[in-house]
Amino acid sequence: MKNELEKKNYYLSLSMLYGKLLTDKQKNILEEYLADDLSFSEIGENHSISRSAVGDTIKTVLAKLDHYEDTLHLLLKYHQIEKKLDDITSSDNKETIEEIKELLNYGI
């Protein structure tokens, strides 16, 4: 990851894909950190936990999201399909359509 904004966007995308695999508390803390851009102190106050507990939770959740993506590759597949769809709209390419079908049948 190149910068903090790209990192946050990456993890927001992962949380949209794999969020149902997290607990409600984990999802809420992660959303407050990534989407609402709250500090650890603010998140801790919202959940009556320490800053340290917030940091530990975020570290754990980000590691889980990385593990899910490393195992399932859903975000990678999404970006591959998105690119193929862009290719289709720019040209009428039967090969691209077949590649998308293959990704859908075997990749996800």
Number of C-alpha atoms within 10 A of each C-alpha: 8 6 7 9 11 11 13 16 13 14 20 18 14 19 20 11 16 17 17 10 13 15 10 11 11 17 18 14 23 26 18 17 19 20 13 11 13 15 15 20 16 17 24 18 13 11 13 12 14 15 16 12 14 24 18 12 16 20 12 13 21 16 12 16 21 15 12 17 16 12 9 14 14 17 18 13 16 16 11 15 20 13 13 20 15 12 14 16 9 9 10 10 12 9 11 18 16 12 14 20 13 12 16 13 9 8 15 11
